[in-house]
Structure formats: structure tokens, C-alpha cells
Amino acid sequence: MAGVSRKEREQREELLAQGLKKCTKCTQDLPLERFRVRADGYAGRRSSCIECQLAAEAAYRESHRDEDRQSSCRWREQNPEYARDRSAWYRTNEPLRKRLHHGAVRARKAGVRTDRITPDELLADWERRGIDASRDAYTGQPLETGWHLDHAVPLSTPDTPGHVVTNLVPCNKSINTSKSNKHWVSYLADRAEKEQEIAA
């Protein structure tokens, strides 16, 4: 490792033996899974942790927001038919992928963890957790046209895990609207209480 002193190398090896790595940005000793994979990086990981990278990416997007928006608008103006056809194709053939994309965009804007998740990864996790991909996770009712992909722990709450596979569930639009920015536990508790009041 060129440019790394013997002492630093020993410290790295000690941390690695514990399954840890020091982030070069926040200087915290963190588990290896908190770093993105990079083939040529030490221990096969990037030098800064995911959280620090997300913060840096969010800051970059914020500083280039107008430039990116103008670039996107120019492309759509120059390729109107292609842009329209592509959007229509995604709505028809890749509904889950499009929902994942929208969720990731919202998470990045909120400055929280944003994992890259494929439809297959999400469906596999739902199967593991016993979530029926054709039904509302909160009510058990069949999903309707225009259903939502919900962050069970809202992106706006301090304890949100962010846009991660275990925080995503399918639900109908009306249910997501009534849930609003509530934690899923609070929402289900409130819903159960209302049902008891109606039954009484």
C-alpha cells in the first residue's frame, strides 16, 4: 500500500481482523458492510462509508441541481417522442422498477440512506418476510391500479433506515395517503383502535 506508513498499515490490519474499517471522511471505525464494494480498494471496499458518500452525493446534486434540470429539459426537448415512449414503456413494463426509482429520488432529496435495489431483490425480500406482492401490506386487500411503494418508516422521521429493501412495502394509494408520515407501528395501532371503536 503505497503512501501508507507501517503504523497505519498495522492499524488497518487490526481493524480488519475485527471486521472493521476506518472511514476517511468521518474517521469512525465501522463494519465493512457500511462501505460500498470497490475492487481496488483496501479490503475490497471504498475508503469512505456509505453515509459519508451519500452526504457528498447529496451536496453535489444540490450544487448542480439547476444544471442537471436544464440538461434533462434540453434532452427531452430534443427527443420528445423517445422520452414519451420510454416513460410509457416503463409505466407498462417496469412498474416496480419505476416505483423503486421514485422512492430513491425522494430518499436522496431527504439526505438519507439510499440503496440501489432491483425489483428481483425486493420481491425476494418480500417473499422472505411473508409479504404478498399482490396485496396491501397494511390491510391485506388486493393492490389496486396506481398502488404505492411505501417506506414503512417514513423518510422524514429521525430514525428512518432510509430507502433500503427492508423498509419498503406495497400498499394502496388511499392507505398510503391516510398513513401519511406516520411510523408503520403507530399507523397500525391507530387503525386497530379505530376499528375497535367502530365495532363497539
GUFIFI-380410 format. One line per 2 residues: number of its first residue (from 1); for each residue x, y negated, z of N, C-alpha, C. Coordinates in Angstrom, 2 decimals. Each point is the difference from the previous one (the first is absolute). Layout:
residues N
NUM> X:Y:Z:X:Y:Z:X:Y:Z; ...;
END
This chain:
residues 200
1> 0.85:1.20:0.00:-0.85:-1.20:0.00:0.88:-1.24:0.00; 0.18:-0.56:-1.18:0.84:-1.17:-0.14:-0.59:-1.18:0.75;
3> 0.88:-0.79:0.64:-0.45:-1.18:0.71:-0.57:0.27:1.36; 0.03:1.24:0.46:-0.54:0.36:1.32:1.16:0.42:0.90;
5> 0.10:-0.62:1.16:1.09:0.32:0.92:-0.22:1.37:0.62; 1.06:0.51:0.60:-0.07:1.32:0.64:-1.02:-0.01:1.13;
7> -0.02:-1.08:0.79:-0.94:-0.10:1.11:-1.45:0.00:-0.50; -0.25:-0.76:-1.08:-1.34:-0.05:-0.56:-0.41:1.36:-0.55;
9> 0.96:0.69:-0.61:-0.29:1.31:-0.55:-0.36:0.98:1.11; 0.72:-0.07:1.11:-0.28:0.89:1.13:-1.37:-0.30:0.59;
11> -0.34:-1.30:0.08:-1.31:-0.37:0.54:-1.12:0.51:-0.90; 0.22:-0.10:-1.31:-1.00:0.49:-0.96:-0.21:1.50:0.17;
13> 1.12:0.72:0.16:-0.08:1.45:0.12:-0.69:0.41:1.30; 0.24:-0.76:1.07:-0.65:0.29:1.27:-1.52:-0.19:-0.13;
15> -0.40:-1.08:-0.66:-1.42:-0.26:-0.19:-0.63:1.07:-0.89; 0.71:0.36:-1.06:-0.52:0.97:-0.94:-0.21:1.35:0.68;
17> 0.87:0.34:0.94:-0.13:1.27:0.74:-1.30:0.02:0.80; -0.52:-1.20:0.32:-1.26:-0.12:0.74:-1.19:-0.24:-0.94;
19> 0.29:0.03:-1.30:-1.06:-0.24:-0.97:-0.34:-1.46:-0.13; 0.97:-0.87:0.33:-0.23:-1.44:-0.02:0.92:-0.71:-0.98;
21> -0.35:-1.24:-0.31:0.79:-0.84:-0.89:-0.24:-1.45:0.39; 1.04:-0.84:-0.03:-0.16:-1.41:0.37:-0.41:-0.82:-1.21;
23> -1.04:-0.78:0.18:-0.45:-0.89:-1.07:0.94:-1.19:-0.07; 0.46:-0.33:-1.19:0.93:-1.11:-0.16:-0.68:-1.37:0.12;
25> -1.34:-0.02:-0.03:-0.73:-1.25:0.10:-0.39:-0.31:1.45; -0.79:0.90:0.61:-0.46:-0.24:1.38:0.94:0.59:1.04;
27> 1.00:0.78:-0.45:1.03:0.63:0.84:-0.55:1.02:1.00; -1.23:0.47:-0.21:-0.55:1.02:0.89:0.44:1.40:-0.44;
29> 0.15:0.89:0.98:0.30:1.40:-0.28:-1.33:0.72:-0.18; -0.28:0.46:-1.22:-1.32:0.54:-0.33:0.11:1.39:-0.60;
31> -1.08:0.81:0.08:-0.03:1.33:-0.63:0.22:-0.11:-1.50; 0.62:1.00:-0.59:0.31:-0.04:-1.43:-1.23:-0.21:-0.87;
33> -1.16:0.54:0.44:-1.20:-0.14:-0.83:-0.50:-1.43:-0.07; 0.57:-0.90:0.80:-0.38:-1.41:-0.06:0.80:-0.74:-1.07;
35> 0.81:0.75:-0.77:0.79:-0.58:-1.09:-0.40:0.70:-1.30; -0.13:-0.77:-1.07:-0.33:0.59:-1.29:1.19:0.79:-0.54;
37> -0.31:0.99:-0.81:1.03:0.86:-0.58:0.82:-0.78:-1.03; 1.32:0.23:0.02:0.89:-0.57:-1.01:1.18:0.96:-0.14;
39> 0.14:0.58:-1.18:0.99:1.05:-0.22:1.42:-0.41:0.37; 0.37:-1.25:-0.32:1.38:-0.41:0.26:0.15:-0.74:1.33;
41> -1.03:0.00:0.84:0.08:-0.66:1.30:0.53:0.94:1.07; 0.44:-0.55:1.11:0.50:0.84:1.09:-1.13:0.88:0.51;
43> 0.26:1.29:0.12:-0.99:0.99:0.41:-1.17:0.08:-0.97; 0.23:-0.48:-1.23:-1.04:0.07:-1.02:-1.13:-0.98:0.21;
45> 0.28:-1.08:0.78:-1.05:-0.97:0.29:0.49:-1.42:-0.27; -0.93:-0.93:-0.12:0.35:-1.40:-0.19:0.57:-0.58:1.28;
47> 0.68:-1.13:-0.10:0.67:-0.58:1.16:-0.95:-0.72:0.94; -1.11:-0.54:-0.53:-0.97:-0.70:0.86:-1.27:0.84:0.11;
49> -0.70:-0.13:1.14:-1.18:0.80:0.25:-1.18:-0.45:-0.87; -1.03:0.83:-0.05:-1.17:-0.28:-0.83:-0.64:-1.32:0.40;
51> -0.13:-0.24:1.32:-0.65:-1.22:0.47:0.75:-1.25:-0.47; 1.32:0.04:0.10:0.80:-1.15:-0.43:-0.08:-0.19:-1.52;
53> -0.03:1.11:-0.72:-0.12:-0.10:-1.45:-1.35:-0.57:-0.41; -1.07:0.44:0.70:-1.33:-0.51:-0.30:-0.07:-1.50:0.26;
55> 0.63:-0.42:1.11:0.01:-1.43:0.34:0.73:-0.80:-1.07; 1.13:0.55:-0.47:0.78:-0.69:-1.04:-0.79:-0.05:-1.31;
57> -0.68:1.11:-0.33:-0.79:0.05:-1.23:-1.17:-0.98:0.07; -0.63:-0.06:1.18:-1.13:-0.93:0.17:0.46:-1.44:-0.14;
59> 1.17:-0.30:0.56:0.54:-1.36:-0.08:0.32:-0.35:-1.46; 0.55:0.97:-0.73:0.33:-0.23:-1.41:-1.27:-0.25:-0.82;
61> -1.02:0.85:0.24:-1.26:-0.17:-0.75:-0.64:-1.36:0.30; 0.08:-0.40:1.27:-0.60:-1.27:0.38:0.70:-1.16:-0.70;
63> 1.32:0.08:-0.09:0.76:-1.08:-0.62:-0.12:-0.01:-1.53; -0.42:1.16:-0.56:-0.14:0.09:-1.46:-1.46:0.21:-0.42;
65> -0.93:-0.27:0.92:-1.41:0.28:-0.28:-0.50:-0.72:-1.24; 0.24:-1.29:-0.11:-0.49:-0.76:-1.14:0.64:0.49:-1.30;
67> 1.29:0.28:0.08:0.72:0.47:-1.20:-0.57:1.34:-0.47; -0.25:0.94:0.95:-0.54:1.31:-0.36:-1.41:-0.13:-0.56;
69> -0.81:-0.87:0.62:-1.37:-0.18:-0.46:-0.03:-0.56:-1.42; 0.88:-0.96:-0.26:0.05:-0.60:-1.33:0.45:1.03:-1.04;
71> 0.97:0.82:0.40:0.49:1.04:-0.90:-1.10:1.00:-0.32; -0.77:0.39:1.02:-1.09:0.95:-0.20:-1.08:-0.60:-0.89;
73> -0.32:-1.27:0.24:-1.02:-0.67:-0.82:0.44:-0.10:-1.46; 1.28:-0.32:-0.21:0.51:-0.10:-1.38:-0.12:1.34:-0.71;
75> 0.34:1.08:0.73:-0.06:1.33:-0.62:-1.44:0.34:-0.37; -0.95:-0.30:0.89:-1.39:0.30:-0.29:-0.52:-0.84:-1.17;
77> 0.45:-1.24:-0.09:-0.42:-0.86:-1.10:0.56:0.50:-1.33; 1.21:0.53:0.03:0.65:0.49:-1.21:-0.48:1.40:-0.38;
79> -0.53:0.75:0.97:-0.44:1.38:-0.25:-1.40:0.23:0.57; -0.99:-0.80:-0.40:-1.35:0.09:0.60:-0.68:1.34:-0.17;
81> 0.08:0.56:-1.21:-0.68:1.27:-0.24:0.66:1.13:0.77; 1.32:0.02:0.00:0.71:1.06:0.72:-0.27:-0.10:1.50;
83> 0.02:-1.22:0.54:-0.25:-0.20:1.43:-1.40:0.45:0.37; -0.98:-0.32:-0.83:-1.38:0.38:0.25:-0.16:1.52:-0.08;
85> 0.60:0.60:-1.04:-0.11:1.45:-0.16:0.70:0.73:1.13; 1.13:-0.52:0.44:0.74:0.66:1.08:-0.79:-0.04:1.30;
87> -0.61:-1.14:0.30:-0.81:-0.13:1.21:-1.19:0.95:-0.05; -0.65:0.09:-1.16:-1.15:0.87:-0.15:0.41:1.47:0.16;
89> 1.16:0.35:-0.57:0.46:1.39:0.09:0.29:0.38:1.45; 0.65:-0.89:0.74:0.31:0.28:1.39:-1.27:0.14:0.83;
91> -0.98:-0.85:-0.25:-1.24:0.08:0.77:-0.70:1.33:-0.23; 0.12:0.51:-1.25:-0.69:1.25:-0.35:0.80:1.24:0.38;
93> 1.29:-0.02:-0.28:0.81:1.21:0.14:0.87:0.06:1.25; 0.29:-1.13:0.59:0.87:-0.01:1.16:-0.61:-0.82:1.14;
95> -1.25:0.32:0.40:-0.65:-0.80:1.05:0.76:0.02:1.32; 0.54:1.14:0.37:0.72:0.09:1.28:1.34:-0.73:-0.08;
97> 0.69:0.14:-1.13:1.27:-0.70:-0.18:-0.20:-1.52:0.05; -1.09:-0.47:-0.60:-0.28:-1.44:0.00:-0.33:-0.47:1.41;
99> -0.73:0.81:0.75:-0.32:-0.37:1.38:1.27:-0.04:0.85; 0.89:0.94:-0.23:1.27:0.02:0.73:0.81:-1.25:-0.32;
101> -0.01:-0.39:-1.25:0.73:-1.20:-0.42:-0.56:-1.23:0.69; -1.31:-0.14:0.03:-0.62:-1.16:0.63:0.31:-0.03:1.50;
103> -0.01:1.18:0.63:0.31:0.07:1.42:1.44:-0.42:0.28; 0.90:0.41:-0.89:1.41:-0.35:0.17:0.22:-1.50:-0.18;
105> -0.71:-0.59:-0.95:0.11:-1.45:-0.23:-0.44:-0.75:1.25; -1.11:0.41:0.60:-0.51:-0.65:1.20:1.00:0.15:1.16;
107> 0.60:1.18:0.11:0.94:0.24:1.08:1.25:-0.86:-0.14; 0.49:-0.12:-1.22:1.18:-0.84:-0.23:-0.29:-1.45:0.32;
109> -1.20:-0.47:-0.36:-0.38:-1.37:0.32:-0.09:-0.22:1.50; -0.40:1.06:0.73:-0.12:-0.10:1.45:1.36:0.15:0.68;
111> 1.02:0.39:-0.77:1.34:0.14:0.55:0.18:1.23:0.88; -0.78:1.05:-0.26:0.11:1.22:0.79:0.58:1.13:-0.86;
113> 0.27:1.10:0.65:0.61:1.14:-0.70:-0.84:0.43:-1.20; 0.65:0.19:-1.11:-0.69:0.38:-1.23:0.73:1.17:-0.65;
115> -0.53:1.21:0.19:0.62:1.18:-0.59:-0.49:0.21:-1.43; 0.84:0.62:-0.81:-0.41:0.38:-1.35:-0.69:1.35:0.11;
117> -1.29:0.02:-0.31:-0.81:1.20:0.18:-0.64:0.39:-1.33; 0.12:1.25:-0.38:-0.64:0.48:-1.22:-1.35:0.60:0.35;
119> -0.91:0.08:-0.97:-1.30:0.63:0.25:0.14:1.43:0.53; 0.95:0.76:-0.56:0.19:1.38:0.44:0.43:0.06:1.47;
121> 0.88:-0.92:0.41:0.45:-0.04:1.39:-1.17:-0.32:0.94; -0.84:-0.94:-0.42:-1.13:-0.39:0.83:-1.01:1.13:0.11;
123> -0.32:0.63:-1.12:-0.96:1.10:0.01:0.51:1.17:0.85; 1.31:0.26:-0.08:0.58:1.09:0.80:-0.10:-0.32:1.49;
125> 0.21:-1.27:0.35:-0.09:-0.39:1.41:-1.44:0.07:0.48; -0.95:-0.40:-0.85:-1.41:0.11:0.39:-0.37:1.45:0.24;
127> 0.48:0.89:-0.84:-0.29:1.42:0.18:0.59:0.50:1.32; 1.21:-0.46:0.30:0.66:0.40:1.26:-0.78:-0.48:1.20;
129> -0.57:-1.20:-0.10:-0.74:-0.59:1.12:-1.48:0.38:0.00; -0.42:0.81:-0.98:-1.39:0.42:-0.06:-0.95:-1.07:-0.50;
131> 0.51:-0.96:-0.80:-0.81:-1.08:-0.55:-0.48:0.40:-1.39; -1.30:-0.01:-0.20:-0.60:0.33:-1.29:0.13:-1.19:-0.93;
133> 0.69:0.18:-1.10:0.25:-1.10:-0.94:-1.26:-0.47:-0.71; -1.09:0.72:0.13:-1.24:-0.39:-0.67:-1.02:-0.60:0.96;
135> 0.41:-0.18:1.28:-0.94:-0.52:1.00:0.60:-1.14:0.81; -0.89:-0.84:0.52:0.39:-1.11:0.86:0.59:0.56:1.29;
137> 1.20:-0.41:0.35:0.68:0.55:1.17:-0.69:-0.38:1.31; -0.75:-1.10:0.00:-0.66:-0.48:1.23:-1.41:0.55:0.19;
139> -0.70:0.26:-1.10:-1.39:0.43:0.12:-0.25:1.42:-0.51; 0.90:0.51:-0.82:-0.20:1.32:-0.57:-0.91:-0.01:-1.22;
141> -0.48:-1.19:-0.38:-0.88:-0.10:-1.16:0.82:0.07:-1.31; -0.61:0.45:-1.09:0.71:0.06:-1.29:0.48:-1.39:-0.41;
143> 1.16:-0.06:-0.62:0.52:-1.29:-0.46:-0.83:-0.50:-1.17; -0.28:-1.30:0.03:-0.77:-0.63:-1.06:0.92:-0.68:-1.00;
145> -0.55:-0.37:-1.13:0.78:-0.74:-0.99:0.52:-1.29:0.63; 1.28:-0.29:-0.22:0.59:-1.20:0.58:0.46:0.18:1.43;
147> 0.21:1.27:0.41:0.46:0.26:1.38:1.35:-0.64:0.26; 0.34:-0.17:1.27:1.24:-0.68:0.39:1.01:0.97:0.60;
149> 1.26:-0.39:-0.12:1.10:0.69:0.69:0.35:-0.90:1.19; -0.34:0.46:1.20:0.11:-0.85:1.18:1.25:0.27:0.82;
151> 0.57:-1.07:0.56:1.07:0.14:0.99:-0.69:0.17:1.35; 0.02:1.20:0.54:-0.73:0.31:1.24:0.37:-0.96:1.12;
153> 1.31:-0.27:0.13:0.46:-1.05:0.91:0.29:-1.20:-0.90; -0.83:-1.05:0.07:0.11:-1.12:-0.93:1.40:-0.61:-0.10;
155> 0.31:-0.49:-1.18:1.31:-0.62:-0.22:0.17:-1.28:0.81; -1.10:-0.57:0.46:0.06:-1.26:0.75:0.25:0.19:1.48;
157> -0.06:1.25:0.50:0.20:0.23:1.43:1.49:0.17:0.32; 0.42:-0.44:1.19:1.42:0.07:0.37:0.58:1.41:0.00;
159> -0.84:1.01:0.32:0.52:1.36:0.12:-0.19:0.82:-1.28; -0.32:-0.66:-1.11:-0.22:0.76:-1.23:1.26:0.71:-0.47;
161> -0.11:1.27:-0.43:1.16:0.68:-0.57:0.27:-0.47:-1.43; -0.98:-0.74:-0.56:0.16:-0.52:-1.35:-0.63:0.88:-1.06;
163> 0.50:-0.14:-1.21:-0.51:0.78:-1.14:0.80:1.30:-0.06; -0.37:0.93:0.87:0.65:1.30:0.07:-1.07:1.06:-0.21;
165> 0.41:1.18:-0.42:-0.95:1.03:-0.40:-0.96:0.39:1.12; 0.47:0.01:1.25:-0.85:0.41:1.12:-0.96:-1.09:0.45;
167> 0.07:-1.19:-0.61:-0.89:-1.09:0.38:-1.05:-0.27:-1.06; -0.13:0.90:-0.97:-0.93:-0.20:-1.10:-1.12:1.03:0.01;
169> -1.22:-0.49:-0.13:-1.17:0.90:-0.04:-1.00:-0.52:-1.02; -0.82:0.91:-0.58:-1.02:-0.44:-0.96:-1.28:-0.40:0.74;
171> -0.64:-1.05:-0.46:-1.28:-0.37:0.61:-0.81:-0.82:-1.01; -1.29:-0.06:0.23:-0.86:-0.76:-0.89:0.14:-1.49:0.25;
173> -0.32:-0.78:-1.01:0.17:-1.45:0.06:-0.77:-0.61:1.17; -1.24:0.43:0.20:-0.82:-0.57:1.07:0.58:0.30:1.38;
175> 0.57:1.17:0.16:0.59:0.38:1.28:1.27:-0.81:0.25; 0.80:-0.16:-1.03:1.23:-0.78:0.15:-0.32:-1.46:0.32;
177> -1.08:-0.50:-0.58:-0.41:-1.38:0.27:-0.43:-0.16:1.46; -0.76:0.98:0.51:-0.44:-0.08:1.39:1.15:0.23:0.97;
179> 0.95:0.82:-0.40:1.18:0.25:0.87:0.86:-1.25:0.08; 0.11:-0.71:-1.10:0.77:-1.25:-0.07:1.44:0.23:0.48;
181> 0.44:-0.79:0.98:1.39:0.13:0.46:0.10:0.71:1.34; -0.98:0.89:0.26:0.03:0.77:1.24:0.92:1.21:-0.11;
183> 0.63:0.37:1.10:0.75:1.25:0.09:-1.01:1.13:-0.16; 0.38:1.08:-0.67:-0.97:1.07:-0.28:-0.60:0.59:1.27;
185> 0.77:0.04:1.09:-0.51:0.54:1.26:-1.12:-0.89:0.53; 0.23:-1.32:-0.02:-1.01:-0.94:0.48:-1.24:0.04:-0.89;
187> 0.22:0.12:-1.31:-1.13:0.03:-0.92:-0.89:1.21:0.25; 0.61:1.18:0.15:-0.79:1.21:0.23:-0.71:-0.05:1.35;
189> 0.65:-0.60:1.00:-0.62:-0.13:1.32:-1.22:-0.92:-0.09; 0.13:-1.12:-0.69:-1.11:-0.93:-0.17:-1.14:0.65:-0.79;
191> 0.38:0.76:-1.01:-1.01:0.66:-0.84:-0.78:1.03:0.82; 0.72:0.77:0.82:-0.65:1.01:0.84:-0.95:-0.65:1.00;
193> 0.43:-1.13:0.56:-0.84:-0.72:0.98:-1.28:-0.50:-0.65; 0.10:-0.53:-1.22:-1.18:-0.50:-0.70:-0.97:1.16:-0.33;
195> 0.56:1.15:-0.37:-0.83:1.14:-0.33:-0.75:0.50:1.23; 0.66:-0.07:1.19:-0.64:0.41:1.23:-1.13:-0.96:0.36;
197> 0.21:-1.29:-0.25:-1.02:-1.00:0.29:-1.23:0.21:-0.90; 0.26:0.33:-1.25:-1.10:0.25:-0.94:-0.77:1.25:0.41;
199> 0.75:1.04:0.41:-0.62:1.26:0.40:-0.85:-0.16:1.26; 0.44:-0.92:0.89:-0.73:-0.22:1.26:-1.30:-0.76:-0.29;
END
